[in-house]
Amino acid sequence: MTIICNQHKFQYEVECVCKMFFPCTRFGHEYDSTDFDRDDILITRQKQGNTHTYLLVIFKWNGKLYRAHKVVENQRAQKQHCEEQLCTALYEVLTKATGLQVQWGIMTGVRPAKYMTYLMKRGKSMPQIRREFRDRYLVSDQKIDLVERTAKNQFEIIGSSRENSYSLYISIPFCPSRCNYCSFVSSSIAGAKARNLIQPYVEHLCRELAYIAEQAKALGLRLESIYIGGGTPTTFSAEQLKQLTDAVREYFLCDTVREYTIEAGRADTITEEKLQVILRSGATRISINPQTFHDEVLRGIGRKHTAQQVIDCYRLAKKLGFTDINMDLIAGLPGDTLESFQRTIDTAIGLDPTNITVHALSVKRSSSLYTVNGLDESLKQAQTVKMVDYAYRALTKQGYEPYYMYRQKNTLQNLENVGYCKQGYEGLYNIFIMEELHTILAAGAGGVSKLIRPGCDKVQRIFNFKYPFEYLKDFDEILKRKDAISEFYGQIL
Ligand code: SF4
């Protein structure tokens, strides 16, 4: 599909709205073009008259023509207002053409809960905020309810982060095999090449942690939460997990840590011995991720375990004494139906974990589900919207509250991922990172440290190399980059 932008610079915003209706579609861009004589084009135009500015959208699609326009008085034609009006016209056109009612309206590129918290802190009343979401951004009442609940549930936690707080993220980019929807940089250890990297990786990771910890101590930073994620951290053997968690305990000042999560992840990697190591490491929270309780769907996405194995792992973890367990589920997986997804949600609720996180499937170009023609046909038909709605209704009815949320590109209708929990079991790290409340120092391949000055929107990032082999090969460079931490805090503390 070709997007033509004539006399305006809102190409990014226009593409974001288009992606909600056409996820995974490739868009071509043309500027100030008059070549309209073809199908599958979207023409957007800003035209300034003597007293008014006109924002026009014409969409030629499947042999039909759709159009809408907005008129703004020149005195009010500031950049943001024109951008919003153009997106509103575009939204009207795409809704008419596709028949889809996108629940997030034109709210793209904004973290809804963060924006609502911002408005709450500025003293706006809830009715005023709800009006702004509905009238300005065209967000549905149901999504406004979700954002309101989320923002209220995280409000107190947001206030508990201090000036010198930080969290630690440790990346384990290895998995037993690759799921076919995966877009993370995670190496499957099915082959010996990746398997042989694991031990050197553990050793280098421990060295990087020592280097980070030294700086954090010297700067007087206060460690609030630790998150070991991936990939699948339990791809490590019990000995390797012990080596890593011992290093964390030895190098970091952990007295101030309020939460310590280790993603156990996939049931095909979890053993009693590894759970014991995690328990003894002082971790307070783990994740055991079913994604779905439908065996056929699991097979279809390339997970090498059954739903029963997940249930067995969960029961084992409970028996060993884990009290705070998260389960990740995905709505919109190929082969899943609304009924089987509902059964998945109901099964998860029946197991009674403290946290259930519901993701809407995001298909990125790097995943094998992506095809050059856009989404696979079965995905197009997925009733993801209804699934996500069902999850919200069923979980909140059973006492789970939404407490953090985020949206990813290439998700049907830009649907959200939502963390639900029982009261008092909010995953702090998830809120800290999503709301960008304080610095996250990241170790390991693919890790991205975010240096954050409280109250300031600008985030300074330090990137580690993505793949384990690069991480090992250029390890000295990784350490060198970490010197930016001291430089950053040298200016503000
Ligand atoms: S377990 Fe997660 S990180 Fe690993 S391949 Fe599957 S989706 Fe990707």
Boltz pocket constraint, residues with backbone or C-beta under 6 A from the ligand:
constraints:
  - pocket:
      binder: B
      contacts: [[A, 174], [A, 175], [A, 177], [A, 178], [A, 179], [A, 181], [A, 182], [A, 183], [A, 184], [A, 186], [A, 230], [A, 231], [A, 232], [A, 265], [A, 266]]
      max_distance: 6.0
